[in-house]
C-alpha cells in the first residue's frame, strides 16, 4: 500500500521536522507531527491519502532530547477526534531520527512502544487504520498496524508541480533501471528512472474520440504501463475523420471506440496493457469509482459534467489531471479562431471551475434530458452552452502533443515551473498563451479545505448524488 500526499502538505511536514536536520546541529531534538488520512480501497491502487497535517502544540511531545520521543495522550486524542469529525480512515504518527540520512529505521524504543499504542487505538476505533512513520534527512520508513502486528508501506507519492516518489522501506533509492532500447531516442526528455515510473503507472483516458485516441497512441509510444479506458460511445461515420485508427467497418458495426483503441495497443506488441471500464460513462457512480484506481487522469471529454467529476476525483484522491480541449470559432462564411487548450489540475492548484473551463450554466443544461435542453435553448434561457463541438484531427494533435509533454514533465521536470494552469494555443495567429489562474474564494472543489485527500469522505457529483439543476439554482 502506498501513501499519497499533496505537495503543500509534504512541505508542512518538512517544515515541522526541519529543526531535526539542521546541518552542524550535533544534538538535534526529535520532533514530529500527525497525518490524518483517508483510504482509497481500489484493489489496483490501494493507498492512504493524507487529508491534513495536524501540527503539534506546546506540550504535545516529551523526551525529545533523549531519542525516545513520546506523543502526549492529548495530542493523540485531538487527532482521533478530528478523524471522527471528518469521517476519515485514521492517522499516522510521524517522528524524526536526526542522525539518519540515506538509511532510517524504527528504533528499539519504537518497536517496544508502538504495538501497545496502536493496540489501544484499535480498541477505541477497531475499523480505522493507524500507523507510524520515521523520517531521516533523505529517507523514510512507514508501517501500518493491526493490533500488535505491522506491515510496511511501499512508497510515498508526493503530488504537486511534479510527481515525487520516496520509498518507505527506510532506504534512499539510488539504483536506476536500464530502459528498453525502444526508448533510447526519448531519454533526453524522460530518463531511465522516469521511464521506469511511467512503465508502472496506470493512466486513465476519459473519452476516446479526437484527442483521446491520440493520447492513447502517445502514451503507448512513451512506454506507459497500463491505459485505463473510459468511453461509452460506439463509433459512427462522423468519427472517421478525427478518431485515430478507426476504420469504416468499425463505424458500420458500431464498435465501441475504447474496444478499437485496445485492439491497436495490443497489436503494437509494445509493453503497454489496456483495461476497458464497462459502461465507460463516469457520470455513473460505479464507473466513476474506477477513476480512483489510476495514477494519472487524462480528460478528453467535451462536456462540463464529466470534467467536474474528474476535478473532484483529482483533489479527493490526490491524482493529477491533464485536461484537453479544442475549439473552432466559425461564422457562416469564415473561420475566426482555432484554439487548442491543455490544463493541469491537481492538489494545490485551481480547478476547471475557477478557470471557467467548466461553468455552472453548462452544468445545469447538461443535467437536462435532450428534449428539455432543446426547449431551454429555443426559449433563449441559456446562451452559455456548447452542445455541438466541432473538431478536426489537425487541431486535436496540437492539444494532444502538448499534453504528452506535460505528462513527461510530471515524471521528470524539464518545463518552466510552476506550470501555468492552462496553455492555450491560438493557431489562427500562431500565438501560445499561458494562463495563470487563482482559486476562487468559496470554490467547492479546489478551495474547500476538507476535500483534498478526503477520498470517499466526499461524495462525487455523479447521477445518483445530486441534482445539478438544483445546485446551480442555489448558487446563482
BAFI-71009 format. One record per residue: z, x, y of N, C-alpha, C in turn. Coordinates in steps of 0.001 Angstrom, whole numbers, plus 500000, padded with zeros to 6 digits. Atoms other than C-alpha are relative to their C-alpha. Layout:
// BAFI-71009
ZXYZXYZXY/...
This chain:
// BAFI-71009
500000500847498810500000500000500000500000500889501249/500066499262498744499111501283503490500896499356501053/499297500498498826500958500896506769499042500124501171/500920500004498859498781499895509759500799499770501273/499284500096498733499943500307513336499011500139501150/500832499876498807498305499773516733500348501294500726/499815498710499345497841502942518753501120499964501029/498956500051498972500115501768521583501386499932499373/498718499988500694502915501090519074500307501390499435/499796498653500522502408504527517483500421500946501124/499593499185498860502678506110520943501462499752500353/498582500305499754506024504315521398500872500721498982/499236499316501039507247505680518056500099501490500315/500007498569499715506224509208519004500828500314501250/499191499771498791507848508889522435501495499908499681/498597500180500355511113507627520937500537501152499153/499561498924500897511189510521518464499643501390500519/500542498722499519509705513268520660501079501052500220/498941499027499734513068514892521503500293500863498778/499733499246501224513412515952517873499048501174499813/501025498996500277510279518092518073499665500856501220/500226499160498828510667519892521403499974501467499570/500166498605500411509393523439520915501113500863500598/498956499093499549512168526021521112501390499404499966/498684500641500091514963523478520724500508500190498578/499627499548501333516795525019517806500761498940499216/499181500984500698519280522277517014499714498601500556/500394501317499488517356519127517973500659498906499164/499356501093500744519125515888517054498973499152499275/500830501007500642517674513472514550500038498729500841/500049501282499306516572510197516064499072499078499228/500853500925500742514532507155515059499808498675500701/500250501341499499513596503522515530499791499092498798/500259500958501075512830500389513508498660499316500254/501293500679499920509363498962512814500117498603499392/500058501368500512509134495175512479498609499783499422/501298500049500676506355494413510001499702498612499434/500507501146500761504250491572508644499278500547498772/500571499578501277502467491641505295498608499410499826/501336500427500394498752491472504532499925500122498484/499932499971501459498758490489500867498636499903499323/501335500029500616494984490632500335499942501018498872/499935499087501154494519492185496865499185501279500170/500823498807499806491839494641498069500441500847501200/499595499265498791493609495705501274501462499725500328/498593500318499747497327495078500825500603501052500923/499428499069499033499209496605503730501134499331500751/498997500454499055502192496313506010499447500225501394/500552499952498657501326495634509654501151500065500994/498930499866499020503561496842512458499769499000501125/500083501014498963504180493906514765500715500420501277/499248499559498826506701495586517079500840501214499630/499105498858500169508789498707517569501311499654500683/498686500329499464512497497974518027500701501304500372/499414498746499527513882500790520169501517499969499868/498540499956500097517480501958519704500656499871501363/499181500074498804520163501235522267501168500973499858/498851499101500043523216503299523155500978499564498912/499059500303501068525488503483520142499372499522498711/500676500490501213522856502454517591499903501073498911/500023498928500990522984505885515857501353500713499966/498858499096500115525783508053514547499571501212499181/500258498767500756525864511593513082498639500606500310/501320499467499661522712512598514979499941501522499910/500012498545499981523740516253515151500206500609498624/499603499435501289524798516627511512498897500001498956/501061500112500990521467515965509823500217498857499042/499708501160500849522826512710508415499996498749500863/500125501105499057521523510055510814500347498676499337/499593501301500516523091506623510324499631498924501014/500325501158499164521729503328511716501211499070500026/498826500868499898524532501111513028499697498622499432/500168501362500514525083497682511497499503499070501099/500469500828498880524489496211514974498489500113500165/501439499751499869521022497796515147499239499304498866/500648500630501149520097496599511646500051498482500109/499879501452499831521382493103512416499004499498501030/500957500393498969519251492960515570498588499951499428/501319499990500631516184493895513525499829498808499066/500082501106500948516958491280510880499829498667500719/500139501241499220517352488530513487498594499876500587/501356500031499440514031489499515098498990499630498922/500893500333501114512296489324511704500063498512499699/499833501424500290513712485846511078499381499137501093/500490500809498876512872484527514541498478499988500071/501454499888499862509245485744514404499250499665498713/500651500317501269508580484795510779499282501190499391/500637498787500505507783488411509824500454500300498577/499749499688501409507908490087506428501223500874499797/498863499117500172510662492646507061499971501127501015/500023498863499083511265496034508677500126501324499254/499938498638500528511082499792508122500810500848500965/499258499065499168513654502266509415499240501318500060/500702498736499789512187505468510865500991501020500551/499183498929499438514039508752511382499266501322499874/500697498718499919513086512369512040500744501085499224/499469498733500487513579515705510343499430501074500919/500536499165498915513235518016513368499418501337499559/500475498684500404512647521243511425498784499938499083/501161500154500887509818519829509290498715499956500822/501282499990499299506196520384510257498910499446499094/501089500453500864503381520233507680500498499283498747/499424500692501154505697519003504930501333499389500400/498745500681499715508522516491505185500339499107498815/499573500861501098510550514565502638501372499438500276/498674500590499847513647512453502272501058500983499507/498923499076500341516857514436502169500878499412498901/499034500477500996519597514207499556500872498898500583/499205501039499328521578512192502104499230498678500032/500842501202499989518640509748502461499975499350498618/500094500534501362518303509379498697501315499388499530/498700500518500396522025508743498379500331498687500687/499572501152499209522374506152501130498961498886500115/501031501042499893519013504334501248500144498898498942/499954501067501014519455502486497916501018498913500305/498972501017499734522720500754498893499658499187501245/500402500724498797521410499883502373498922498978499675/501114500893500309518177498412501023500433498875499060/499501501034500899520022496539498285500767498939500782/499266500956499162522308494959500897499045499127500810/500982500772499231519312493920503000499301498975499109/500656500934500913517626492356499970500957498897499540/499030501053500308520849490477499154499994498928501085/500047500942498879520629488909502615498663499273500085/501351500558499875516841488350502550499176500414498787/500659499565501245515525488529498955498480500020500071/501458500116499978511948487553499852499337500982500965/500599499134498984511462490121502618499863501436499501/500298498626500393510304493730502499500731500965500930/499272499006499224512382496706503594499627501393499507/500390498650500363511515500370503678500549501017500970/499537498911499154512194503736505243498886501025500131/501013498985499747510065506467506764500646501175500711/499517498801499342510806510053507779498814500735500605/501076499331499274508717511935510349500307501477500172/499999498615499586508050515646510611499141500122501237/500793499829498794506199517161513526498574499520499802/501380500410500262502785516597511904499841499300498651/500046500614501326503652514900508614500947498812499957/499160501191500134505284511700507415500126499627498531/499768500470501357506732510195504268500602498604500096/499520501369499908507298506472503683500114499342498646/499794500703501264508597504225500931500543498610500235/499472501366500020509344500576500218501025499902498888/498912500131500971512428499446498322500032498617499379/499668501235500708513097496785495711501367500217499382/498656499718500474516831496838495321500241501499500039/499754498558500062517616500386494148498751500792499626/501241499324500379514003501179493193499070500102501211/500905499775498873511431502614495602498631500401499500/501322499448500255507702503244495628499411500443501335/500477499360498776505825505369498133498768499295500562/501164500518499303503378504081500719498894501052499976/501140499083500130499884505586500649499651500710501294/500637499436498819498729506064504206500409499210501232/499808500633498700499481505355507842498647499971500705/501275500164499302496423503974509675500306499573501434/499787500289498587496584504102513482498705499433500567/501192500709499534494168501597515052500021499940501521/500078500008498544493133502161518657498635500434500461/501278499500499510490443504077520512499197500695498899/500654499512501202489657505613517139500876499593498819/499200500214501194490899505308513563500591501333499583/499312498771500368493508507943512730500792499754498727/499372500165501311494896508489509239501022501107499770/498946499048500332498127510162508147500558499634498639/499472500300501332499127510417504510501517499834500069/498561500272500006502628509129503723500676500578498764/499374499332501141503342511453500822500778501237500423/499215498887499496505050513996503070499214501263500281/500800498797499813502135516455503295498904499760501033/501117500060499067499670517140506096498715500244499236/501258499884500736496182516578504694499140501083500630/500773498872499469494248519833505103498677500218499278/501249499806500742491538519751502427498959498983500442/501104500867499587488167518313503423499006499908498857/500930500132501122485928516868500689498574500388500392/501408499665499765482336518007500330499147498754499822/500823501205500110479900515157501058498739500246499195/501280499896500699476722514431499130498952500594500930/501044499391499178473674516372500307499106498961500665/500759501077499351472139512995501176500323499943501488/499533500189498632474189513092504377500013501287500818/500002498724499290473517516683505427499546499845501443/500568500124498659471481515569508437500917499242500962/499120500781499127474303513353509749501334500685500262/498699499343499879477144515890509559500339500379501434/499718499676498600476768516748513242500755498866500689/499323501154499415477925513232514102501214499561499184/498956500503500894480073512364511088500316501083498987/499649498866500840481799515339509495500474499599498621/499634500300501387482898515610505850501212499091499863/498808500841500085486349514109506440499719498570500394/500340501343499544484966511162508383499088499296498998/500871500593501021482253510606505770500803499528498797/499156500397501128484908510517503057500757498717500316/499308501229499586486845507892505025499051498812499983/500991501074499969483717505833505594499637499562498589/500359500306501387482933506049501876501089499205499288/498913500781500586486326504452501127500248498697500754/499757501154499129486018501719503750499298498747499507/500591501318500255485412498015503207499628499414501368/500468500435498682483302496853506160499415498602499888/500470501379500011482817493156506785498886499785501009/501096500384499102479494491999508246499945498485500015/499936501449499878479702488455509549498710499533500660/501329500398499555476219486978509874498958501001499532/501002499096500582473181488417508048498598499665500487/501323500261499447470352487416510338499487501227500731/500675498915499303468735489573513030500796501277500077/499216498776499876471493492055513874500756500324498711/499215499764501208473467491599510643499235500726498911/500788499320501040470652492623508303499747501452500378/500174498623499547470064495722510427501280500812499834/498730499284500148473768496628510391500250500356498540/499841499698501424473818496390506596499170501231499627/500868498850500280470905498845506451500598501283500574/499451498809499354472502501280508921501264500483499304/498745499611500643475903501225507216499766500550498598/500357499469501316474347501716503791499500501441500132/500552498657499803472447504753505095501042500964500552/498934499143499473475635506038506756501025500352498939/499082499684501083477496506065503429501217499122499910/498861500920500088479799503058503833500313499694498540/499596500209501388481803502402500666499658498626499471/500248501369500466481597498611500408499706499111501201/500339500991498982479949495903502506500452498628499513/499525501351500300481661492504502542499175499048500859/500987500807499283479022489921503484500461498553500133/499647501380499682479782486596505180498758499326500595/501188500704499518476745484309505517499830498721499198/500152501275500709476289480617504695498594499442500086/501336500564499777472679480089505824498982500492498973/501150499581500805469709480096503447498863500449500907/501146499523499230466554481842504595498958498897500150/501153500877499824463639479876506055498912500785500748/501149499284499430460270480752507598500294500547501395/499703499516498647461731481141511110500761501319499976/499258498737500111463793484094509836499100501195499691/500839498908500501460824486140508586499704501058501057/500331499045498946460163487777511962501178500814500480/498857499279499434463710489020512545501079500394498995/499001499617500999465616489480509272499412501088499115/500520498849500724465142492879507668499924499717498500/500243500087501442463727492909504103499779498568499481/500230501377500459463259489124503997498523499812499655/501364500201500477460165488090502015499633498526500100/500431501395499899458058484956502210500524499178498833/499501500769501141459160483958498715501500499711500132/498579500279499760462815484254499785500143498775500897/499964501151499094462138481811502608499574498725499271/500479501173500738460218479468500307501066499481499037/498973500394500970463064479474497773501345499700500643/498730500247499319465804479155500400501114500917499509/499009499030500478467567482307499178501014500277501097/498981499656499013470885482990500911499737501407500527/500312498709499387470441485852503354500920501113499497/499081499002500549473524487639502001499546500455498613/500495499660501339472042487494498480498848500994500092/501142499091499844468837489155499664500478501377500469/499463498722499525470785491852501548500666500762498862/499329499380501140472862492529498427498975500633499049/501053499457500863469684492999496380499452501302500553/500577498810499365468335495542498869500952501189499868/499018498916500092471546497582498891500076500521498567/499924499594501407471722497603495087498762500780499587/501251499343500369468058498569494740499858501383500630/500105498699499333468540501521497102500493501133499111/499434498970500851470516503386494456501053500837500684/498952499272499290472946504653497116501370499509499526/498662500260500537476697504564496580500658498740500547/499398501197499393477409501521498765499953498822499034/499934501219500792478553498427496884500087498793500932/500043501223499196478383494818498055500847498915499351/499305501218500420480661491798497815499566498870500906/500377501185499226479378488388498910501146499000499937/498918500986499941482057485956500057499401498604499848/500551501353500217481268482482498631500280499095501197/499861500894498844480699479876501311499534500670501257/500476499154498918480357482518503996500334499552501401/499728500523498663481458480307506924501459500285500347/498624499599499717484538481916508493500778498939500768/499236501110499422485460478642510200500809499268498932/499228500572501102486706477569506755501166500924499668/498807499157500184490276478810506093499905500950498823/500065499139501183489570480155502593499073501183500225/500939498911499707486623482197503852500610500947501037/499381499171498964488459483409506959501067500912499422/498945499181500618491278484674504727499452501289499405/500591498794500568488838487190503228499736501076501052/500218499017498940488365488882506616501100501057500004/498862499068499972491819490475506271499901501056498905/500221498999501025490518492401503259499062501113500438/500934498995499484488257494527505486500735501052500817/499475498929499157488942497848507198499374499985501380/500743500066498749486426497128509945499151498738499964/500785501232499912484674493950511134498817500216500936/501206499924499170481118493749512489499506498573500204/500377501381499693480401490431514213498556499898500423/501433500163499723476724489439514123499662498518500042/500198501443499904477048485720514877499577499645501420/500434500418498677475611483767517788500757498757500474/499170501133499592478403481203518174501376500505500407/498719499576499446481708481367520026501180499739499072/498869500322500873483981479700517470500241501103498960/499760498875500916483420482372514779500460501263500724/499565498817499242483793485056517461501485499922500342/498574500172499716487190483603518410500835500359498770/499265499718501240488340483770514779499995501499499715/500074498557500220487133487369514494500972500739500918/499042499380499078489162488292517583501426499808499501/498643500269500481492271486630516160500346500887498803/499768499153501176491916488481512856500173501452500417/499931498615499546491351491771514685501393500350500506/498677499715499435494671491528516558501109499771498980/498916500330500920496787489899513869500088500944498810/500017499136501180495701492226511055499636501444500344/500243498632499530495035495361513162498723500583499394/501310499600500526491351495590512204499021500093501175/500958499897498900488790496940514728498821499050499789/501151500905500021485957494543515611498916500550500917/501190499686499209482489495580516772499145498739500023/500760501254499863480658492504518117498669500279500671/501350499773499494476899492451518734499416498696500532/500714501170499509474735490113520735498738500403500732/501223499784499226471232489879522197499648498703500705/500350501194499232469844487522524771498683500213500723/501270499989499287466402486740526133500030498920501066/500070500958498904466239485119529538498554499761500376/501420500271499771462895483389529978499817498641500659/500435501270499439461310480707532065498748499560499243/501194500486500690458258478715531063498843500991500101/501168499146499762455953481425532431500264501489499852/499750498565500042457770484782532209501351500316499382/498727499472500486460499486859530605500739500614501178/499234499504498866463227487521533153501010501069499618/499035498985500409465682489569531110500012500147498484/499804499704501416466175491230527741501283500821499904/498705499328500038469796492179527017500457500226498576/499348499676501268471430493926524063501430500412500329/498585499748499684475256493986524031500765500418498750/499054499630501041477869495753521911501388500030500630/498624500039499504481603495065522400500950500548498944/498979499434500881484585496902520923501324499309500300/498782500797499848487633494701520378501030500477498987/498943499628500931490975495545518843501333500089500698/498658499924499418494712496040519393500046500903501226/499900499240498765495461497203522925498796499897500903/501218500152499214492006496197524197499785498522500308/500279501405499687490802492991525909499126499344498935/500759500740501010489303490292523692498703499445500594/501278500563499550485971488449523935500186498810500923/499708501061499031487610485559525785500150500595501397/499761499389498697488712487887528592498709500520500630/501266499486499483485193489320528922498956498899500199/500899501159499856483610485815528958498853499994499012/500970500129501082481522486559525882500238498695499262/499599501297500557483429483584524458500582499176501134/499469500882498958484133480619526743500590498740499389/499379501238500471486311477557526347499005498843499954/500978501090499975483371475310527265499127500031498751/500830499929501203481203476606524427500827499723498741/499128500331501130484164476442522035500147498491499857/499844501458500029484637472812522994498750499331499442/501236500647500425480992471926522490499685500312498535/500264499645501392480724473803519184500865499215499025/499134500769500893483576471706517797499462498590499751/500597501316500200481453468544518145498998500025498847/501105500142500946479130467297515434498683500069500773/501282499753499339475436467884516183499554498835500881/500421501154499192474761464345517393500821499881501273/499150500056498821477734464486519735499635501106500979/500466498920499136476521467842521066498796499547500820/501208500465499304473148466306521905500343498979501072/499616501043499044474802463346523625500661500610501235/499300499368498884477073465545525748499024500772500888/500981499252499226474189467802526790499059499076500771/500927500938499363471894464850527552500633499335501216/499306500655498884474521463312529845500428500988501075/499687499004498986474972466591531710501455500383500082/498571499671499977478596467061530760500268501478499738/499804498579500280478048470689529788498756500777500360/501095499103499670475916473466531214500194501376499356/499670498665500504477672476493529701499915500034498484/500164500025501456476199476440526194498682500660499622/501235499396500511473650478430524209499816499494498577/500173500561501338472701476218521307498823500634499269/501150499336500608469384477985520718499906501408500595/500002498626499513469482481768520985498778500721499427/501179499307500517466040483382520691500313501473499773/499786498584500277465887486884519241498763500578499344/501101499294500643463309489440518195500554501296499439/499483498839500704463738492425515917500110501220500908/499967498848499101462928494967518647501320500058500757/498772500064499214465885493822520744501233500111499100/498880499899500945468164493410517730500275501456499629/499844498593500361467512497050516851500745500782501075/499290499311498922468756498163520270501500499814499838/498567500275500146472120496466519705500557500631498729/499498499483501278472442497499516044500150501522500029/499926498541499951471707501173516725501223500455500787/498834499639499205474376501340519431501295499683499254/498817500362500776476883499517517225500265501011498888/499840498994501043476233502024514443500648501267500536/499389498824499389477140504874516818501463499746500348/498604500364499726480300503053517886500842500165498728/499257499934501264481350502814514229500216501448499583/499832498582500325480700506508513582501072500635500891/499029499461499048482752507318516690501435499663499602/498651500390500393485759505404515348500556500929498926/499559499113501072485893507715512338500051501471500423/499985498633499470485098510931514244499473499957501431/500401500234498602485066510681518053498981501011500515/500964499144499314482065512037519943499512499346501287/500361500690498769481560509429522687501117500174501033/498993499903498944483341509484526040501059498927499796/498891500929500233486771507881525632500838499870501280/500040501162500886488227505457526233498657499271500088/501250500751500018485243503389525190500091498800500930/499983501237499218484261500588527561500172498809499077/499887501201500819484937497073526392498647499634499423/501356500341500431481187496410526235499002500968500627/501166499324499419477917498225526751498855499006499946/501110500958499916475083496014527935498752500735500467/501257499355499660471559497360527918498997498935500434/501030500906499493469020495536530074498663500713499863/501218499273500350465705496541528606498908499809501044/501069500262499028463561494972531347499962501043501117/500026498955498968464670497628533861500589501324499492/499561498765500653465833500295531364501354500496500527/498673499613499532469443500256532505501043499668498937/498897500224500931472610500536530454501289500013500803/498824500148499153475875499355531962501258499853499149/498714500187500675479363499987530536500840499001500780/499197501030499360481667497071531252501470500227499691/498559499879500133485361497657531857500612498632500247/499417501352499937487376494506531256501505500116499912/498545500065500078491049493753531852500416498730499266/499474501190500668493071491390529698500458498996501050/499625501060499072493568488072531475501450499603499741/498618500448500152497179487081532128500047498683499245/499837501235500761498233484475529604498959499787498923/500994500168501072495290485074527233500717499810498672/499296500342501243496316483509523920499628500922498851/500412499092501070494533486207521906500521501410500241/499667498586499816494924489698523400501201500236500904/498845499823499117497751489087525903501174499162499526/498894500719500629500090487312523502500845501045499265/499220498890500573502901489809522692500295499847498517/499639500202501399503653488219519322498811500082499055/501155500062500899500067488284517997499643501327499334/500422498760500670499246491996517378500889500338498807/499265499638501204500243492893513836500788498876499379/499203501124500508501626489414513191499530499509498646/500503500442501298499421488855510139500009498491499879/500030501449500219499911485364508691501011499223500828/499027500719499171502731484564511152499312499163501075/500812500815499093499977483244513484498878499360499201/501068500696500712497522480639512237498667500238500697/501327499828499433493828481299512724499422498660500430/500604501222499472491723478784514645498837499570499125/501017500488500923489827477538511604499914498485500093/500218501444499913488638473989510995501259499195499708/498830500775500409491927472924509421501194500167500930/498794499653499248494241474377512067500106499348501371/499901500476498629493303472962515465498726499247500367/501145500693499425491032470564517311499618500725501280/500375499201498849489149472771519734499760499157501241/500224500878498845488239469820521938501311499748500727/498699500259499401491904469005522496500568501265500638/499479498751499462492771472669523007499325500325501329/500723499692498771490070473170525621500415499055501118/499593500972498991491089469972527411501371500337500562/498641499696499560494737471042527539500042501243500872/500011498757499224493792474440529006499172499867501268/500850500183498827491405473013531582500845499692501243/
